Amino acid sequence: MTRGGPRLAAIALAAATAVALRYAPAAAAIERVATQAPLSDFLILRHRQYAETFAVGGAVLLVLVIAALLRRRRGAFGAGLAALGALGIGALLQFSATSGIASVMWPPPYLWLGTFAGTFMLAVMFAAVAAVMLRPGLRRGVGAVLIAEAIWWAVPLLSAVDAFGFGADQPSFSMDWLVFLGTAAGALAAPAAAWALASLCAMIAERIIPAHKSSLAE
């Protein structure tokens, strides 16, 4: 296992925490206004908030990826690519969601990690980043599957809302079935996506930074 990956994750977490603390008061004030706005204005605001959040997260990860590339840190480079890819998956899931029940599909950004898309992204991100730093083959596959499954089931238990954002409302019978189907689909898709993403990013890292030029012992 390389040293660059954990350091990359720690820097990304610290940056995200700093951004969250910096904008928390303003976000609370905006949220009070958003809940009273018409649906169209509410969705426009939410799209802008999520676009800004994903852009900041992507920029931070991109800087870390470039830094790892310049320093020839193959492990950190692969882990950064995996984190960036998982963030892209999360953004794709969120922005492909229909307006539906707006408060459910588009909660405040600070509650997003408790939604289906947020939980899926976390499971894929942490599993893929960890798996990139494992030996290829069975060990990488098993590691990705176990970590993704653990996060998929753990995050909803620790989150302020359940995994699909239904915590604020009493779900109907049809929503119960939606949650069941979504849970089953995510439990299968998240490990598969994490394994595939880890394998792809590790392959890219090995091609761009060959082993004999890497400053880390693989």
C-alpha positions as CSV (number, residue, x, y, z in Angstrom):
1,M,0.0,0.0,0.0
2,T,1.3,3.5,-0.9
3,R,1.6,6.5,1.4
4,G,0.2,9.0,-1.1
5,G,-3.4,7.8,-1.1
6,P,-4.2,8.3,2.6
7,R,-2.4,11.7,2.5
8,L,-4.5,12.7,-0.5
9,A,-7.7,11.6,1.2
10,A,-6.8,13.6,4.4
11,I,-6.1,16.7,2.4
12,A,-9.3,16.4,0.5
13,L,-11.3,15.9,3.7
14,A,-9.7,18.9,5.4
15,A,-10.4,21.1,2.3
16,A,-14.0,20.0,2.2
17,T,-14.4,20.7,6.0
18,A,-12.9,24.1,5.7
19,V,-15.2,25.0,2.8
20,A,-18.3,23.7,4.7
21,L,-17.4,25.7,7.8
22,R,-16.7,28.8,5.8
23,Y,-20.1,28.9,4.1
24,A,-22.3,27.3,6.7
25,P,-23.8,30.6,8.0
26,A,-24.6,31.8,4.5
27,A,-26.0,28.4,3.6
28,A,-28.4,28.5,6.5
29,A,-29.7,31.9,5.6
30,I,-30.2,30.8,1.9
31,E,-32.0,27.7,3.0
32,R,-34.6,29.6,5.0
33,V,-35.4,31.5,1.8
34,A,-35.3,28.5,-0.5
35,T,-37.9,26.5,1.5
36,Q,-40.4,29.4,0.9
37,A,-39.7,29.9,-2.8
38,P,-41.8,28.7,-5.7
39,L,-40.9,25.3,-7.1
40,S,-39.2,26.7,-10.2
41,D,-37.1,29.1,-8.2
42,F,-36.3,26.4,-5.7
43,L,-35.0,24.0,-8.4
44,I,-32.9,26.8,-10.0
45,L,-31.4,27.5,-6.6
46,R,-30.7,23.9,-5.9
47,H,-29.1,23.3,-9.3
48,R,-26.8,26.3,-8.7
49,Q,-25.9,25.2,-5.2
50,Y,-25.1,21.6,-6.4
51,A,-23.1,22.9,-9.4
52,E,-21.0,25.1,-7.2
53,T,-20.4,22.3,-4.7
54,F,-19.4,19.8,-7.3
55,A,-17.2,22.3,-9.1
56,V,-15.3,23.2,-5.9
57,G,-14.9,19.5,-5.0
58,G,-13.7,18.7,-8.5
59,A,-11.2,21.6,-8.5
60,V,-9.7,20.5,-5.2
61,L,-9.3,16.9,-6.4
62,L,-7.9,18.0,-9.8
63,V,-5.2,20.1,-8.1
64,L,-4.3,17.1,-6.0
65,V,-4.2,14.8,-9.0
66,I,-1.9,17.3,-10.9
67,A,0.3,17.6,-7.8
68,A,0.6,13.8,-7.6
69,L,1.4,13.6,-11.3
70,L,4.1,16.3,-11.1
71,R,5.7,14.5,-8.1
72,R,5.5,11.1,-9.9
73,R,3.4,9.6,-7.1
74,R,1.7,6.8,-8.9
75,G,-0.4,5.6,-5.9
76,A,-1.6,9.1,-5.1
77,F,-2.3,9.8,-8.7
78,G,-4.4,6.7,-9.1
79,A,-6.3,7.4,-5.9
80,G,-6.9,11.0,-7.0
81,L,-8.3,9.8,-10.3
82,A,-10.6,7.3,-8.5
83,A,-11.9,10.1,-6.2
84,L,-12.4,12.4,-9.2
85,G,-14.2,9.7,-11.1
86,A,-16.5,8.9,-8.2
87,L,-17.3,12.6,-7.8
88,G,-18.3,12.6,-11.4
89,I,-20.6,9.6,-10.9
90,G,-22.2,11.4,-8.0
91,A,-22.8,14.5,-10.1
92,L,-24.2,12.4,-12.9
93,L,-26.7,10.6,-10.6
94,Q,-27.8,13.9,-9.0
95,F,-28.3,15.9,-12.1
96,S,-30.1,13.1,-13.9
97,A,-32.7,13.0,-11.2
98,T,-36.1,14.3,-12.1
99,S,-37.6,17.1,-10.2
100,G,-40.2,14.6,-8.7
101,I,-40.6,15.4,-5.0
102,A,-38.3,18.4,-4.9
103,S,-37.5,18.3,-1.2
104,V,-36.6,14.6,-1.5
105,M,-34.6,14.6,-4.8
106,W,-32.9,18.0,-4.1
107,P,-32.2,18.3,-0.3
108,P,-29.8,21.0,1.0
109,P,-26.3,20.2,-0.2
110,Y,-25.1,19.5,3.4
111,L,-27.7,16.6,3.5
112,W,-26.8,15.2,0.1
113,L,-24.5,12.6,1.4
114,G,-27.5,10.9,3.0
115,T,-29.3,10.6,-0.3
116,F,-29.1,7.7,-2.7
117,A,-26.7,9.5,-5.0
118,G,-24.6,10.8,-2.1
119,T,-24.3,7.4,-0.4
120,F,-23.5,5.7,-3.8
121,M,-20.8,8.2,-4.4
122,L,-19.2,7.8,-1.0
123,A,-19.3,4.0,-1.3
124,V,-17.7,4.1,-4.8
125,M,-15.2,6.8,-3.8
126,F,-13.8,5.3,-0.6
127,A,-13.8,1.7,-2.0
128,A,-12.1,2.7,-5.3
129,V,-9.5,4.9,-3.6
130,A,-8.6,2.1,-1.2
131,A,-8.7,-0.6,-3.9
132,V,-6.3,1.4,-6.2
133,M,-3.7,1.0,-3.4
134,L,-4.1,-2.8,-3.2
135,R,-2.5,-5.4,-5.3
136,P,-4.3,-6.0,-8.6
137,G,-6.4,-9.1,-9.0
138,L,-8.5,-10.8,-6.4
139,R,-7.2,-8.7,-3.5
140,R,-8.3,-5.5,-5.2
141,G,-11.6,-6.9,-6.2
142,V,-12.5,-8.3,-2.8
143,G,-11.3,-5.1,-1.1
144,A,-13.4,-2.9,-3.3
145,V,-16.5,-5.1,-2.8
146,L,-16.2,-5.3,1.0
147,I,-15.5,-1.6,1.5
148,A,-18.3,-0.5,-0.8
149,E,-20.8,-2.8,0.8
150,A,-19.8,-1.6,4.3
151,I,-20.1,2.1,3.4
152,W,-23.4,1.5,1.5
153,W,-25.0,0.1,4.6
154,A,-23.2,2.2,7.2
155,V,-23.8,5.7,5.9
156,P,-27.6,5.6,6.1
157,L,-27.3,4.5,9.8
158,L,-25.0,7.4,10.6
159,S,-26.8,10.0,8.4
160,A,-29.3,12.5,9.6
161,V,-31.6,11.3,6.8
162,D,-32.0,7.8,5.3
163,A,-30.1,6.7,2.2
164,F,-32.8,7.9,-0.1
165,G,-33.7,11.2,1.4
166,F,-37.1,10.1,2.7
167,G,-36.3,10.8,6.4
168,A,-38.1,14.1,6.5
169,D,-41.5,12.7,5.2
170,Q,-43.5,9.6,5.9
171,P,-43.1,7.5,2.8
172,S,-46.1,5.9,1.1
173,F,-46.3,2.2,0.3
174,S,-45.0,2.9,-3.3
175,M,-42.0,4.8,-1.8
176,D,-41.3,1.8,0.4
177,W,-40.9,-0.3,-2.7
178,L,-38.8,2.3,-4.3
179,V,-36.5,2.4,-1.3
180,F,-36.3,-1.4,-1.3
181,L,-35.5,-1.6,-5.0
182,G,-33.0,1.3,-4.8
183,T,-31.3,-0.4,-1.8
184,A,-30.9,-3.7,-3.6
185,A,-29.7,-2.0,-6.8
186,G,-27.2,0.1,-5.0
187,A,-25.9,-2.9,-3.0
188,L,-25.0,-4.6,-6.3
189,A,-24.0,-1.6,-8.4
190,A,-21.7,0.3,-5.9
191,P,-19.2,-2.6,-5.4
192,A,-19.1,-3.3,-9.1
193,A,-18.6,0.4,-10.0
194,A,-15.9,0.7,-7.3
195,W,-14.0,-2.3,-8.6
196,A,-14.3,-1.2,-12.2
197,L,-13.2,2.4,-11.4
198,A,-10.3,1.2,-9.3
199,S,-9.0,-1.1,-12.0
200,L,-9.4,1.6,-14.7
201,C,-7.6,4.3,-12.6
202,A,-4.8,1.9,-11.5
203,M,-4.2,1.0,-15.2
204,I,-4.1,4.7,-16.2
205,A,-1.7,5.5,-13.4
206,E,0.6,2.6,-14.4
207,R,0.7,3.7,-18.0
208,I,1.3,7.4,-17.2
209,I,3.8,6.8,-14.3
210,P,5.6,3.5,-15.0
211,A,6.8,1.5,-12.0
212,H,10.5,2.2,-12.6
213,K,9.8,6.0,-12.5
214,S,7.4,5.9,-9.5
215,S,8.9,7.3,-6.3
216,L,6.8,4.9,-4.3
217,A,7.4,1.2,-3.7
218,E,4.5,-0.7,-5.2
